[in-house]
Amino acid sequence: MHGYELRKQLGAMLGPFWQVSWGSLYPALRRLAKSAAVEKVDQPVARRSTKRMLGTKAKPAKATKASKSKTTALSPGRRKTVYKITPKGDQVFAEMLEETAAAVDAEHFTLKLAFFRYLPPETRLSLLERRRAYLQDKLAQFKTNVREYRERIDSYTLSLHNHGIAATQNDIEWIDELITNERNLTAPAAGRAAARTEAGALPVE
C-alpha cells in the first residue's frame, strides 16, 4: 500500500491515541527501503477524463460499458509510490517482535500487542508477564510516594498520584485477564502434545 493507506491502517489498528505523523512515517519508509526491508513500486494513477465541446451544452446520454471505460484513463504524468515488504523485511519484523528487552513500557508494549498474532504462545506469555511485573513495580512506587509525601504535596498532585494508582491497577487487571486467556489457549495444545507423546511411548503389542 502507499503511505496514506499505511497511515490509515496503523491508525485503525493502534487507535486514535497513536496516530503516526507524516514526519515520522516517510523517513521510516525511506530507511526500510534503503535497508531492503521494503521495496518501492511506482504505479500510475487512474484519472477521469471527460471531453466537452466548447460553446455547446452537454447532452445526457445513456451510460454504456464502452462509454464508462472511456471516462477513466491512466495519467502518464502522475504516479504513486507503493511499498511492499520483502523477505528480508519479514525477517526483520519477526526479530523485532521476538525482542523482549524493551517491551515493558506502554509504547513498546502497545506496539507489540497489536502484532501478537504473529508471535508464538510462549513469547506472548513471557511479554505479558514482564509487563505485569513492570506495572506492579510502578504501583508500589505510586503508593510509596503517596504514603511518604502526602503531607508535602497539594491536592492536585495527590489527585494525579491517585489517578496513576487507579489506572495502573486497571492495567494490571487487564494484563491478568490476557495472561489467563493465553494460558487457556495454550493448555489444550500442551495436553494434546503430551497425549501424543504418551501414545508414542506405549509398547506395540
MODELLER restraints for C-alpha pairs under 7 A, 6 or more apart:
rsr = mdl.restraints
at = mdl.atoms
rsr.add(forms.Gaussian(group=physical.xy_distance, feature=features.Distance(at['CA:1:A'], at['CA:82:A']), mean=5.08, stdev=0.5))
rsr.add(forms.Gaussian(group=physical.xy_distance, feature=features.Distance(at['CA:1:A'], at['CA:83:A']), mean=5.63, stdev=0.5))
rsr.add(forms.Gaussian(group=physical.xy_distance, feature=features.Distance(at['CA:2:A'], at['CA:81:A']), mean=5.86, stdev=0.5))
rsr.add(forms.Gaussian(group=physical.xy_distance, feature=features.Distance(at['CA:2:A'], at['CA:82:A']), mean=4.24, stdev=0.5))
rsr.add(forms.Gaussian(group=physical.xy_distance, feature=features.Distance(at['CA:2:A'], at['CA:83:A']), mean=5.83, stdev=0.5))
rsr.add(forms.Gaussian(group=physical.xy_distance, feature=features.Distance(at['CA:7:A'], at['CA:20:A']), mean=6.34, stdev=0.5))
rsr.add(forms.Gaussian(group=physical.xy_distance, feature=features.Distance(at['CA:11:A'], at['CA:18:A']), mean=6.55, stdev=0.5))
rsr.add(forms.Gaussian(group=physical.xy_distance, feature=features.Distance(at['CA:11:A'], at['CA:19:A']), mean=5.39, stdev=0.5))
rsr.add(forms.Gaussian(group=physical.xy_distance, feature=features.Distance(at['CA:11:A'], at['CA:20:A']), mean=6.97, stdev=0.5))
rsr.add(forms.Gaussian(group=physical.xy_distance, feature=features.Distance(at['CA:13:A'], at['CA:114:A']), mean=6.94, stdev=0.5))
rsr.add(forms.Gaussian(group=physical.xy_distance, feature=features.Distance(at['CA:14:A'], at['CA:114:A']), mean=6.81, stdev=0.5))
rsr.add(forms.Gaussian(group=physical.xy_distance, feature=features.Distance(at['CA:32:A'], at['CA:38:A']), mean=5.64, stdev=0.5))
rsr.add(forms.Gaussian(group=physical.xy_distance, feature=features.Distance(at['CA:33:A'], at['CA:39:A']), mean=5.53, stdev=0.5))
rsr.add(forms.Gaussian(group=physical.xy_distance, feature=features.Distance(at['CA:36:A'], at['CA:88:A']), mean=6.85, stdev=0.5))
rsr.add(forms.Gaussian(group=physical.xy_distance, feature=features.Distance(at['CA:37:A'], at['CA:85:A']), mean=6.19, stdev=0.5))
rsr.add(forms.Gaussian(group=physical.xy_distance, feature=features.Distance(at['CA:37:A'], at['CA:86:A']), mean=5.51, stdev=0.5))
rsr.add(forms.Gaussian(group=physical.xy_distance, feature=features.Distance(at['CA:37:A'], at['CA:88:A']), mean=5.26, stdev=0.5))
rsr.add(forms.Gaussian(group=physical.xy_distance, feature=features.Distance(at['CA:37:A'], at['CA:89:A']), mean=3.75, stdev=0.5))
rsr.add(forms.Gaussian(group=physical.xy_distance, feature=features.Distance(at['CA:38:A'], at['CA:83:A']), mean=6.28, stdev=0.5))
rsr.add(forms.Gaussian(group=physical.xy_distance, feature=features.Distance(at['CA:38:A'], at['CA:84:A']), mean=5.36, stdev=0.5))
rsr.add(forms.Gaussian(group=physical.xy_distance, feature=features.Distance(at['CA:38:A'], at['CA:85:A']), mean=4.30, stdev=0.5))
rsr.add(forms.Gaussian(group=physical.xy_distance, feature=features.Distance(at['CA:38:A'], at['CA:86:A']), mean=5.20, stdev=0.5))
rsr.add(forms.Gaussian(group=physical.xy_distance, feature=features.Distance(at['CA:38:A'], at['CA:89:A']), mean=6.03, stdev=0.5))
rsr.add(forms.Gaussian(group=physical.xy_distance, feature=features.Distance(at['CA:39:A'], at['CA:83:A']), mean=5.70, stdev=0.5))
rsr.add(forms.Gaussian(group=physical.xy_distance, feature=features.Distance(at['CA:39:A'], at['CA:84:A']), mean=5.31, stdev=0.5))
rsr.add(forms.Gaussian(group=physical.xy_distance, feature=features.Distance(at['CA:39:A'], at['CA:85:A']), mean=6.41, stdev=0.5))
rsr.add(forms.Gaussian(group=physical.xy_distance, feature=features.Distance(at['CA:39:A'], at['CA:86:A']), mean=6.68, stdev=0.5))
rsr.add(forms.Gaussian(group=physical.xy_distance, feature=features.Distance(at['CA:40:A'], at['CA:81:A']), mean=6.22, stdev=0.5))
rsr.add(forms.Gaussian(group=physical.xy_distance, feature=features.Distance(at['CA:40:A'], at['CA:82:A']), mean=5.70, stdev=0.5))
rsr.add(forms.Gaussian(group=physical.xy_distance, feature=features.Distance(at['CA:40:A'], at['CA:83:A']), mean=4.78, stdev=0.5))
rsr.add(forms.Gaussian(group=physical.xy_distance, feature=features.Distance(at['CA:40:A'], at['CA:84:A']), mean=6.48, stdev=0.5))
rsr.add(forms.Gaussian(group=physical.xy_distance, feature=features.Distance(at['CA:41:A'], at['CA:81:A']), mean=5.63, stdev=0.5))
rsr.add(forms.Gaussian(group=physical.xy_distance, feature=features.Distance(at['CA:41:A'], at['CA:82:A']), mean=5.10, stdev=0.5))
rsr.add(forms.Gaussian(group=physical.xy_distance, feature=features.Distance(at['CA:41:A'], at['CA:83:A']), mean=6.30, stdev=0.5))
rsr.add(forms.Gaussian(group=physical.xy_distance, feature=features.Distance(at['CA:42:A'], at['CA:79:A']), mean=6.10, stdev=0.5))
rsr.add(forms.Gaussian(group=physical.xy_distance, feature=features.Distance(at['CA:42:A'], at['CA:80:A']), mean=5.56, stdev=0.5))
rsr.add(forms.Gaussian(group=physical.xy_distance, feature=features.Distance(at['CA:42:A'], at['CA:81:A']), mean=4.55, stdev=0.5))
rsr.add(forms.Gaussian(group=physical.xy_distance, feature=features.Distance(at['CA:42:A'], at['CA:82:A']), mean=6.11, stdev=0.5))
rsr.add(forms.Gaussian(group=physical.xy_distance, feature=features.Distance(at['CA:43:A'], at['CA:79:A']), mean=5.33, stdev=0.5))
rsr.add(forms.Gaussian(group=physical.xy_distance, feature=features.Distance(at['CA:43:A'], at['CA:80:A']), mean=5.37, stdev=0.5))
rsr.add(forms.Gaussian(group=physical.xy_distance, feature=features.Distance(at['CA:43:A'], at['CA:81:A']), mean=6.35, stdev=0.5))
rsr.add(forms.Gaussian(group=physical.xy_distance, feature=features.Distance(at['CA:44:A'], at['CA:74:A']), mean=6.33, stdev=0.5))
rsr.add(forms.Gaussian(group=physical.xy_distance, feature=features.Distance(at['CA:44:A'], at['CA:75:A']), mean=6.50, stdev=0.5))
rsr.add(forms.Gaussian(group=physical.xy_distance, feature=features.Distance(at['CA:44:A'], at['CA:76:A']), mean=6.85, stdev=0.5))
rsr.add(forms.Gaussian(group=physical.xy_distance, feature=features.Distance(at['CA:44:A'], at['CA:78:A']), mean=6.13, stdev=0.5))
rsr.add(forms.Gaussian(group=physical.xy_distance, feature=features.Distance(at['CA:44:A'], at['CA:79:A']), mean=4.28, stdev=0.5))
rsr.add(forms.Gaussian(group=physical.xy_distance, feature=features.Distance(at['CA:44:A'], at['CA:80:A']), mean=6.39, stdev=0.5))
rsr.add(forms.Gaussian(group=physical.xy_distance, feature=features.Distance(at['CA:45:A'], at['CA:74:A']), mean=5.98, stdev=0.5))
rsr.add(forms.Gaussian(group=physical.xy_distance, feature=features.Distance(at['CA:45:A'], at['CA:75:A']), mean=5.89, stdev=0.5))
rsr.add(forms.Gaussian(group=physical.xy_distance, feature=features.Distance(at['CA:45:A'], at['CA:78:A']), mean=5.70, stdev=0.5))
rsr.add(forms.Gaussian(group=physical.xy_distance, feature=features.Distance(at['CA:45:A'], at['CA:79:A']), mean=5.18, stdev=0.5))
rsr.add(forms.Gaussian(group=physical.xy_distance, feature=features.Distance(at['CA:45:A'], at['CA:80:A']), mean=6.47, stdev=0.5))
rsr.add(forms.Gaussian(group=physical.xy_distance, feature=features.Distance(at['CA:46:A'], at['CA:72:A']), mean=6.63, stdev=0.5))
rsr.add(forms.Gaussian(group=physical.xy_distance, feature=features.Distance(at['CA:46:A'], at['CA:73:A']), mean=5.72, stdev=0.5))
rsr.add(forms.Gaussian(group=physical.xy_distance, feature=features.Distance(at['CA:46:A'], at['CA:74:A']), mean=4.49, stdev=0.5))
rsr.add(forms.Gaussian(group=physical.xy_distance, feature=features.Distance(at['CA:46:A'], at['CA:75:A']), mean=5.98, stdev=0.5))
rsr.add(forms.Gaussian(group=physical.xy_distance, feature=features.Distance(at['CA:47:A'], at['CA:72:A']), mean=5.69, stdev=0.5))
rsr.add(forms.Gaussian(group=physical.xy_distance, feature=features.Distance(at['CA:47:A'], at['CA:73:A']), mean=5.53, stdev=0.5))
rsr.add(forms.Gaussian(group=physical.xy_distance, feature=features.Distance(at['CA:47:A'], at['CA:74:A']), mean=5.96, stdev=0.5))
rsr.add(forms.Gaussian(group=physical.xy_distance, feature=features.Distance(at['CA:47:A'], at['CA:75:A']), mean=6.09, stdev=0.5))
rsr.add(forms.Gaussian(group=physical.xy_distance, feature=features.Distance(at['CA:48:A'], at['CA:71:A']), mean=5.40, stdev=0.5))
rsr.add(forms.Gaussian(group=physical.xy_distance, feature=features.Distance(at['CA:48:A'], at['CA:72:A']), mean=4.39, stdev=0.5))
rsr.add(forms.Gaussian(group=physical.xy_distance, feature=features.Distance(at['CA:48:A'], at['CA:73:A']), mean=6.11, stdev=0.5))
rsr.add(forms.Gaussian(group=physical.xy_distance, feature=features.Distance(at['CA:49:A'], at['CA:71:A']), mean=5.29, stdev=0.5))
rsr.add(forms.Gaussian(group=physical.xy_distance, feature=features.Distance(at['CA:49:A'], at['CA:72:A']), mean=6.08, stdev=0.5))
rsr.add(forms.Gaussian(group=physical.xy_distance, feature=features.Distance(at['CA:49:A'], at['CA:73:A']), mean=6.80, stdev=0.5))
rsr.add(forms.Gaussian(group=physical.xy_distance, feature=features.Distance(at['CA:50:A'], at['CA:71:A']), mean=6.01, stdev=0.5))
rsr.add(forms.Gaussian(group=physical.xy_distance, feature=features.Distance(at['CA:52:A'], at['CA:58:A']), mean=6.85, stdev=0.5))
rsr.add(forms.Gaussian(group=physical.xy_distance, feature=features.Distance(at['CA:97:A'], at['CA:112:A']), mean=6.39, stdev=0.5))
rsr.add(forms.Gaussian(group=physical.xy_distance, feature=features.Distance(at['CA:100:A'], at['CA:127:A']), mean=6.71, stdev=0.5))
rsr.add(forms.Gaussian(group=physical.xy_distance, feature=features.Distance(at['CA:102:A'], at['CA:108:A']), mean=6.65, stdev=0.5))
rsr.add(forms.Gaussian(group=physical.xy_distance, feature=features.Distance(at['CA:103:A'], at['CA:109:A']), mean=4.90, stdev=0.5))
rsr.add(forms.Gaussian(group=physical.xy_distance, feature=features.Distance(at['CA:103:A'], at['CA:127:A']), mean=6.99, stdev=0.5))
rsr.add(forms.Gaussian(group=physical.xy_distance, feature=features.Distance(at['CA:104:A'], at['CA:130:A']), mean=6.32, stdev=0.5))
rsr.add(forms.Gaussian(group=physical.xy_distance, feature=features.Distance(at['CA:104:A'], at['CA:131:A']), mean=4.76, stdev=0.5))
rsr.add(forms.Gaussian(group=physical.xy_distance, feature=features.Distance(at['CA:104:A'], at['CA:134:A']), mean=6.31, stdev=0.5))
rsr.add(forms.Gaussian(group=physical.xy_distance, feature=features.Distance(at['CA:116:A'], at['CA:124:A']), mean=6.65, stdev=0.5))
rsr.add(forms.Gaussian(group=physical.xy_distance, feature=features.Distance(at['CA:121:A'], at['CA:186:A']), mean=6.79, stdev=0.5))
rsr.add(forms.Gaussian(group=physical.xy_distance, feature=features.Distance(at['CA:125:A'], at['CA:179:A']), mean=6.43, stdev=0.5))
rsr.add(forms.Gaussian(group=physical.xy_distance, feature=features.Distance(at['CA:125:A'], at['CA:182:A']), mean=6.67, stdev=0.5))
rsr.add(forms.Gaussian(group=physical.xy_distance, feature=features.Distance(at['CA:128:A'], at['CA:175:A']), mean=6.53, stdev=0.5))
rsr.add(forms.Gaussian(group=physical.xy_distance, feature=features.Distance(at['CA:128:A'], at['CA:179:A']), mean=6.44, stdev=0.5))
rsr.add(forms.Gaussian(group=physical.xy_distance, feature=features.Distance(at['CA:132:A'], at['CA:172:A']), mean=6.01, stdev=0.5))
rsr.add(forms.Gaussian(group=physical.xy_distance, feature=features.Distance(at['CA:132:A'], at['CA:175:A']), mean=6.32, stdev=0.5))
rsr.add(forms.Gaussian(group=physical.xy_distance, feature=features.Distance(at['CA:135:A'], at['CA:168:A']), mean=6.43, stdev=0.5))
rsr.add(forms.Gaussian(group=physical.xy_distance, feature=features.Distance(at['CA:135:A'], at['CA:172:A']), mean=6.51, stdev=0.5))
rsr.add(forms.Gaussian(group=physical.xy_distance, feature=features.Distance(at['CA:139:A'], at['CA:165:A']), mean=6.00, stdev=0.5))
rsr.add(forms.Gaussian(group=physical.xy_distance, feature=features.Distance(at['CA:139:A'], at['CA:168:A']), mean=6.19, stdev=0.5))
rsr.add(forms.Gaussian(group=physical.xy_distance, feature=features.Distance(at['CA:142:A'], at['CA:161:A']), mean=6.43, stdev=0.5))
rsr.add(forms.Gaussian(group=physical.xy_distance, feature=features.Distance(at['CA:142:A'], at['CA:165:A']), mean=6.20, stdev=0.5))
rsr.add(forms.Gaussian(group=physical.xy_distance, feature=features.Distance(at['CA:146:A'], at['CA:161:A']), mean=6.96, stdev=0.5))
